[in-house]
Amino acid sequence: MTVLYILALTSNGLLLLVITVDVRLHVPMYLLLGQLSLMDLLLTSVVTPKALMDFLHKENTISFGGCALQMFLELTLGGAEDLLLAFMAYDRYVAICHPLNYTIFMRPRVCWFMVASSWILAFLSALGYTVYTMHYPFCKARKIKHLFCEILPLLKLACADTSRYEHMVYVMGVTFLIPPLVAIVASYTLILFTVLHMPSKEGRKKALVTCSSHLTVVGLYYGAATFVYVLPSSFHNPKQDNVISAFYTIVTPALNPLIYSLRNKEVMGALRRVLGKYVPQHTLPFR
């Protein structure tokens, strides 16, 4: 867990630095990628440090306010990433299917609207979930059998009937996750048709490399999120939920920047330029 957290901090931090510093990456695709790295860095920082401290000190305690804050932040960042991935798919669709109109459809105002929409909608959704979840009286054994504070594990501690709310969480989970996923699938279906008709072999290869990176990230995120928020509670058990939650809050944030950067020549070139600018060069020996 420690190694993955350090990897997530380092890789996302480097990707953010490169995208911010290198002017060649000041384009919509990398603006959205920078936001994804920021979300991943914050998401893993909401969960991992607390889990590591609990493991080292053998305490495993959290205050009521701390639990509410952790749940709110996790839901905000997870929801924002869900929406951002759909906007990133739209960006690739416009770039590949309508390249001549790319600067019009993806002008700076539109890009920042996408970013702001992701954060604001996720914030409002998380606020509603957190306030309503934490209003229940918790009178059972106050032991959360989960890696961090999340809705369904907390509801198991409530002394009131939560069946209606659990059903609402399921419906809202489907509503929040499925439309962006449908938009992503539709975007990449159209992209695939366009790529297959490209006359240039090099153009096809570049488009497929870029899109395969995004689809890998989408698969990692939506696979875990669908299991947690879309599958009915009868399919859940504490051990499985812990593994899946750890995957999308710890493992995925560490892998995402590697998936996007290792096969991306523009990012790797920018990384070399930035490191060459900020890392001191070895002094040449005197003759």
N, C-alpha and C positions, 0 to 999 in steps of 0.2 A: 504493500500500500504506500509506504514512504517513497519507494523508487518511482512508482507511477505518479505520485503527487509532484515530486521534483521534476519529472519528465513533463508533466502537464504545465507546470509553471514556466519551465525553461522554454519549451517549444512554442507555447502560446505567446509568451512574452517576447520571444525573438520574432515571431511572425508579426505581432503588433508593431514592434519597433521597425521592422523592415518596411511594412506597408505605410507607416507614418512618415518615415524619413526619406524613402526613395520616391522621387516625384514621378518616376515611370510607372509606379503602381497606383497612382492617384486616378484610378478609373473605377466605374461602378462595381465591377466584379470583385475587385480587391477591397473596396470600401465595405461591401457586404461580408467578405471573408474576414476582414478585420473585426467587424462586429461579432461574427461567430466565435472568433478566438477570444474576444473579451467576455462573451457569455460563458464559454467553456472554462475560462480561467476563474471567473467568479463562482460558477456553479460548483466546481470541484473544491474551491476554497470555503464554500458554505458547509460542506459535509466532511471533507477529509481531515482537516486539522483537529476538529472536535473528536472524531473517531480515533485518531492517533493518540490524543491526550488521554482519552478514556482507556485505551488499551495499555498505555504506559503506566498510568496511575491506578488502574484497576478500580476506578470510581463509577463510571457509567451513569452519571447523574446529569440532569439538565433542569433548569428552572422552567416554570410555566411560561414566562415571557420569552425566555430563550428558545423554548420549543416552538412557540408561535412565530417568532422571528425567523427561525430556521426553515419552518414550513413555508412561510410567506416568500422568502428569498428563493427557495428551491422551486416553488411553483412559478414565480415570476420569470426566473431564468430559463426554466424548462419550457414554459409556454412561449417565451420570446424566441427561443431557438426553433421551436416548432413552426412558427410563422415565418421566421427568417429563411428557413430552408426552402419554403415555397417561393418566396421572393427571389432567392438565388436561382431556383429552377426557371422562373420567368425570365431572369436576366440572361441565362444561357439560351433560352428559347429565342429571345429577341436577337441576341448576338449571332446565332447560327442561322435562324430562319429569316430574319429581316435585318441583315447587316447594314444596309444603306440607311435604314431609319433608326439605327441603334442610338445615335446621339440625341435623337428626338424623344424616343420612348424611354430612354434611361438617362435623361438629363439630371443634373445635380438635385434639383427640387424634387423630382420623382424618387430618386434614391433616398434622400433624407426623409421623405414621407414614408417610404417602406420601413426604414429603420425606426422612425418614431412610432409608427403603427404597431410594429412588433412589440416594442417596449410598453407602450401605453395599454394596449389590449391585454397583454399578459399581466401587467400590474393590476388592472381592474379585476380581472378574473381571479388572480391570486388573493387579492384583498377580500373579495366575497367569500371564497372558499375558507380562508383562514379565520375570518370573523365568525362565520357560521359554525365551523368545526369546533372552535375553542369556546363557543357559548354553551356547549353541553356540560352537564355536571359529570366529573370523572370520580366515581366513588369505588370503582373496583381496584384490584391490585395495580398500583401505578407503576407497572413495568412494561415498557414498550419493547416488544420483541421485534425490533427493527433496527437497521443501521442508523437511521435518523428519524426525525418527526415527520410523518407523512399521514395523509388523511385516513386511510383505511385502518392502519394499525392503531391510530388514536381512537377511532370510533369503537374499537373492541373494548376500550376501557370505560366507555360511557355507560351510565346507569339508565339512561332514557332509551326509548325506542328510536333507532337510527335507520330503520329499513327504508323509509321514504327518502331520506337524505342520501343514503348509499345508492339508491336507484337514480337519484338526480345526478350524483357524481358520475355514475356510469354513462348516463345520457349526455351530460356535458362533456365528458371525456371523448365520447364518440363524435360529438359536434365540433369539438376543438381540434381533434386529431385528423379525422377523416377528410374534411374538405381540403386542407392543405396537401394531404397525401394524394388525393384525386388530382389536384392541380399539378403536382409534381409528376405523376404518372402521365397525365395528358401532355404536359410540356415535353417530356422526354420521348413520348411516342411520336410527336410531331418532329422533334429533333432527329430521331432515328430515320424517319422517312426522308428528311432533308439531307442528312449525311450520306445515306445510301445513293443519292442522286448527285453527289458532288463529283465534278470531273477530276479534281486534283486529289491524288492519293495522299499527299502530304497534308492537305486540308482536312481530309477524312480522319487521318491519324491524330492530328492535333485536337480536333473536335471530340473524338472518342476518348482521348486521354483525359481531357478536362472534365467531360461529363461522367466518366467512370469514377473519378475521384469523388465527385458530388454524390453520385448514386451509392457509393460505398458508405459515405457518412450518413446519408438518408436511411440506408438499410440498418446501420448500427443504432441510430437514434429511434426510428419508428418501430423497429422490432421490439426494443425494450419498453418504450412508452406504451405501445399497444398492449403488451402483456400486463403492464401495471394498471393502466387506466381504462382499457376497453374490455378486457376479458372479465366476465362476471366473477364475483367473490368465491363462488364454488370451485373455481379453477386455481385459487391461490392457496399457498401454504407458506408459513413464516420463512422457512429456509430458502425456498425458491425466490420469494419476494426480496429477501436480503441480497441474494446473488444478482438478481436482475437490477435492483436499485444501485448496487455497487458498480455494476457494469456501466450504466448510463451516467452516473455521477462521478466516477473515478477513472474507469478504463477508457471510455469514449473520449472525454476531454484530452486525455494524453495521446490518443491515436489520431484525432482529427487533424491537427496541424501537420503531422507526419504524412498522412494520406494526401493532403493538399499540396505540400511543398516538395516532397521527394521526387515526384514525377512532373513537376512544373518547372520548366527551364527559366521562366521569367522570375519566379520567386527565388530559385537557387542562385541565379545571376545577381539579383538584388541583394541577397544575403551575403554573397562574396564581396560586393561593393561596400555594403554597410560595415561589415566586419573589417574590411581593409581600411576603412576610414577611421574606425574607432579603436581597433586593436593595435597597440604599438607594434611597429615593424622591428624585426631584429636588426641591430646595428651592424653595418658592414665592418669586417676586420681591416685594420690598417695594413698596408703593404709594407 
